[in-house]
Amino acid sequence: MRPRIYLSGPITKGDRQRNFDQAAAMMHTLIACGYAVMNPMLSMALPASDAIDHATWIENDLPWINAAEAVYRLPGESVGADMECDYADAHGIPVYDSLAVLWAMLPTDTIAHKEASHEG
């Protein structure tokens, strides 16, 4: 079974398209390397996602963090991502911001993972 990774990063602060693209690229990388990824930034594509308040989004995300083996923190300023990472820390769920460290802690046996871990 693939280790579950929750992506945490900016959504509304900064350039929304850049935030979405950053999360989509990391999701693709992690899936290719053998992880199961929960990417809350995909909610940006939901019609009327702005009608849901921030507190409700956080309440929606925390159960997914509980189900994850780890959280991967994407770069960028984000109050919500900081809250998610603080929650993960408080519940003993490791938070990573480096692929190399993530791979060392939660290895997979995929060819992509093995090749990428040798790239340095």
VMD Tcl script that draws the C-alpha trace (Angstrom):
set ca {
  {0.00 0.00 0.00}
  {1.28 3.47 -0.85}
  {2.25 5.75 2.06}
  {-0.29 8.59 2.36}
  {1.06 12.13 2.03}
  {-0.95 15.28 2.69}
  {0.20 18.33 0.69}
  {0.11 21.58 2.64}
  {0.77 24.91 1.00}
  {-0.53 28.29 -0.01}
  {-3.81 28.67 -1.83}
  {-5.01 32.27 -1.64}
  {-1.83 34.16 -0.65}
  {0.31 35.19 -3.57}
  {-0.33 34.08 -7.13}
  {-3.17 31.54 -7.05}
  {-2.22 29.96 -10.38}
  {1.40 29.56 -9.27}
  {0.19 27.99 -6.01}
  {-2.02 25.57 -7.91}
  {0.73 24.70 -10.40}
  {3.27 24.14 -7.60}
  {0.92 21.75 -5.81}
  {-0.02 19.92 -9.01}
  {3.63 19.40 -9.94}
  {4.49 18.06 -6.49}
  {1.44 15.81 -6.51}
  {2.56 14.35 -9.83}
  {6.10 13.81 -8.52}
  {4.93 12.11 -5.34}
  {2.47 9.84 -7.16}
  {5.17 8.86 -9.65}
  {7.43 8.02 -6.70}
  {4.91 5.69 -5.11}
  {2.95 7.82 -2.65}
  {-0.82 8.32 -2.31}
  {-1.37 12.09 -2.25}
  {-4.14 14.23 -0.80}
  {-3.88 17.64 -2.45}
  {-6.29 20.21 -0.96}
  {-5.16 22.77 -3.53}
  {-7.34 20.90 -6.02}
  {-10.27 22.52 -4.21}
  {-9.32 25.71 -6.06}
  {-10.94 24.19 -9.16}
  {-14.23 23.61 -7.34}
  {-17.04 25.93 -8.49}
  {-17.81 28.47 -5.76}
  {-14.92 27.29 -3.56}
  {-14.56 30.90 -2.37}
  {-18.02 30.62 -0.79}
  {-16.64 28.19 1.80}
  {-14.97 30.03 4.69}
  {-11.38 29.37 5.77}
  {-12.33 27.74 9.08}
  {-14.54 25.21 7.27}
  {-11.74 24.35 4.85}
  {-9.38 23.74 7.78}
  {-12.01 21.57 9.50}
  {-12.34 19.64 6.25}
  {-8.57 19.12 5.93}
  {-7.66 17.98 9.45}
  {-9.18 14.49 9.16}
  {-7.07 13.94 6.03}
  {-3.95 14.94 7.96}
  {-4.90 12.40 10.64}
  {-5.04 9.70 7.95}
  {-1.62 10.58 6.51}
  {1.75 9.09 7.30}
  {3.27 12.52 6.66}
  {2.61 16.10 5.58}
  {4.67 17.68 2.82}
  {4.88 21.48 3.24}
  {5.16 23.38 -0.02}
  {6.99 26.73 -0.10}
  {5.07 29.94 0.35}
  {3.35 31.97 3.01}
  {0.09 30.45 4.23}
  {-1.78 30.82 7.51}
  {-3.78 27.66 6.74}
  {-0.72 25.58 5.84}
  {0.99 26.75 9.02}
  {-2.10 25.67 10.99}
  {-2.10 22.29 9.25}
  {1.59 21.71 9.98}
  {1.18 22.76 13.61}
  {-1.73 20.32 13.88}
  {0.35 17.52 12.34}
  {3.25 18.25 14.73}
  {0.90 18.22 17.71}
  {-0.46 14.82 16.64}
  {2.89 13.15 15.94}
  {2.56 13.29 12.16}
  {5.89 14.24 10.60}
  {6.10 17.32 8.39}
  {8.67 17.47 5.58}
  {9.75 20.21 3.20}
  {12.46 18.17 1.48}
  {11.88 15.28 -0.91}
  {15.20 13.70 0.02}
  {14.27 13.61 3.71}
  {10.75 12.37 2.94}
  {12.16 9.55 0.81}
  {14.62 8.59 3.52}
  {11.85 8.43 6.13}
  {9.03 6.94 4.03}
  {10.74 4.93 1.29}
  {8.94 3.32 -1.60}
  {10.16 0.70 -4.04}
  {9.30 2.45 -7.30}
  {11.88 2.95 -10.02}
  {11.10 6.70 -10.14}
  {11.82 6.99 -6.42}
  {15.13 5.12 -6.72}
  {16.23 7.22 -9.71}
  {15.18 10.52 -8.11}
  {16.90 9.72 -4.81}
  {20.20 9.37 -6.66}
  {19.88 12.77 -8.36}
  {21.01 14.50 -5.22}
}
mol new
graphics top color blue
foreach p $ca { graphics top sphere $p radius 0.5 }
foreach p [lrange $ca 0 end-1] q [lrange $ca 1 end] { graphics top cylinder $p $q radius 0.2 }
display resetview
